[in-house]
Amino acid sequence: MSRYIPTSRDSMLQIKGVGEKKLLQYGEPFLEVLKEWDQAHSTRSKKVKIGGDTPTVVKQTKTTDERPSHLISYQMLQSGKSLKDIAVIRELSQQTIEGHIFKAAKEGQPIMWDIFFR
């Protein structure tokens, strides 16, 4: 968190090890503190993605899509994209995308379960 300083839900989900569950448990308190820190230290260096051997610059994207993240992933799956493709497109881990699909299923969305058991 201290290297990346996420200031939105989407940017927090890009950090390796943060999925929907941790975001729901800890996201808002962390985001409040991190936003305050980010504003007070606006001259800091570029943000980096955590997880690889070599940090890579993460593009800052503003999303205007107000749909819940798990439903965006679910709708992409329904349109024929694979779990791996969704993860790459959304710049999230495949495990996070799987969590999105399971959450959609818990909410009553129909799921083709064979995608998890190939």
C-alpha positions as CSV (number, residue, x, y, z in Angstrom):
1,M,0.0,0.0,0.0
2,S,2.7,2.4,0.9
3,R,4.5,2.0,-2.5
4,Y,1.4,2.2,-4.7
5,I,-0.9,4.6,-2.7
6,P,-4.2,3.6,-4.3
7,T,-6.9,6.3,-4.2
8,S,-9.8,4.4,-5.7
9,R,-11.4,1.0,-5.3
10,D,-10.2,0.0,-8.8
11,S,-6.6,1.0,-8.1
12,M,-6.7,-0.9,-4.8
13,L,-7.9,-4.0,-6.6
14,Q,-4.8,-3.8,-8.9
15,I,-2.5,-4.5,-6.0
16,K,-1.4,-8.1,-5.8
17,G,-3.1,-9.7,-2.8
18,V,-6.1,-7.4,-2.7
19,G,-9.3,-8.9,-3.9
20,E,-13.0,-8.2,-3.4
21,K,-13.0,-9.7,0.1
22,K,-10.1,-7.6,1.5
23,L,-11.4,-4.6,-0.3
24,L,-14.8,-5.0,1.4
25,Q,-13.2,-5.6,4.8
26,Y,-10.4,-2.9,4.7
27,G,-10.9,-0.8,1.6
28,E,-12.7,2.3,2.8
29,P,-10.6,3.0,5.9
30,F,-7.4,2.5,3.9
31,L,-8.6,4.6,1.0
32,E,-9.6,7.5,3.4
33,V,-6.1,7.6,4.9
34,L,-4.3,7.1,1.6
35,K,-6.3,9.9,-0.1
36,E,-5.4,12.3,2.7
37,W,-1.7,11.3,2.5
38,D,-1.7,11.5,-1.3
39,Q,-3.1,15.0,-1.2
40,A,-0.5,16.1,1.3
41,H,2.4,14.6,-0.7
42,S,1.4,15.5,-4.2
43,T,5.1,15.8,-5.3
44,R,5.9,12.1,-4.7
45,S,7.2,9.9,-7.6
46,K,5.2,7.8,-10.0
47,K,3.0,5.0,-8.7
48,V,4.2,1.5,-9.3
49,K,2.4,-1.8,-9.4
50,I,3.4,-4.2,-6.6
51,G,4.1,-7.8,-7.2
52,G,6.8,-8.2,-9.9
53,D,10.6,-8.2,-9.6
54,T,10.7,-4.9,-11.4
55,P,8.1,-2.3,-10.6
56,T,6.1,-1.2,-13.6
57,V,4.4,2.2,-14.0
58,V,0.7,1.8,-13.7
59,K,-1.5,4.0,-15.9
60,Q,-4.0,6.1,-14.1
61,T,-7.4,5.5,-15.6
62,K,-10.6,7.2,-14.6
63,T,-13.6,4.9,-14.8
64,T,-17.0,6.3,-15.5
65,D,-18.6,2.9,-15.2
66,E,-20.7,3.0,-12.0
67,R,-21.5,-0.8,-12.1
68,P,-20.1,-2.9,-9.3
69,S,-16.8,-4.4,-10.4
70,H,-18.0,-8.0,-10.0
71,L,-20.9,-7.4,-12.4
72,I,-18.6,-5.9,-15.0
73,S,-16.5,-9.1,-14.9
74,Y,-19.6,-11.2,-15.0
75,Q,-21.0,-9.4,-18.1
76,M,-17.7,-9.8,-19.8
77,L,-17.8,-13.5,-19.1
78,Q,-21.3,-13.7,-20.5
79,S,-20.2,-11.9,-23.7
80,G,-17.8,-14.8,-24.3
81,K,-14.5,-13.7,-22.9
82,S,-12.4,-16.1,-20.9
83,L,-11.5,-15.6,-17.2
84,K,-7.9,-15.0,-18.3
85,D,-8.8,-12.5,-21.0
86,I,-11.0,-10.6,-18.5
87,A,-8.2,-10.5,-16.0
88,V,-5.8,-9.1,-18.6
89,I,-8.3,-6.5,-20.0
90,R,-9.3,-5.3,-16.5
91,E,-5.7,-5.5,-15.2
92,L,-6.8,-7.7,-12.3
93,S,-5.7,-11.2,-11.2
94,Q,-7.6,-14.2,-12.5
95,Q,-8.3,-15.1,-8.9
96,T,-10.0,-11.7,-8.4
97,I,-12.1,-12.3,-11.6
98,E,-13.1,-15.8,-10.3
99,G,-14.2,-14.1,-7.0
100,H,-16.3,-11.7,-9.1
101,I,-18.0,-14.6,-10.8
102,F,-18.7,-16.4,-7.6
103,K,-20.2,-13.3,-6.1
104,A,-22.4,-12.8,-9.1
105,A,-23.5,-16.5,-8.7
106,K,-24.3,-15.8,-5.0
107,E,-26.5,-12.9,-6.2
108,G,-28.5,-15.3,-8.4
109,Q,-26.7,-14.8,-11.8
110,P,-26.6,-17.9,-13.9
111,I,-23.1,-19.4,-14.3
112,M,-21.7,-22.0,-16.7
113,W,-19.7,-23.9,-14.0
114,D,-17.7,-25.9,-16.5
115,I,-15.4,-23.0,-17.0
116,F,-13.9,-23.8,-13.5
117,F,-13.6,-27.6,-14.1
118,R,-11.9,-28.0,-17.5
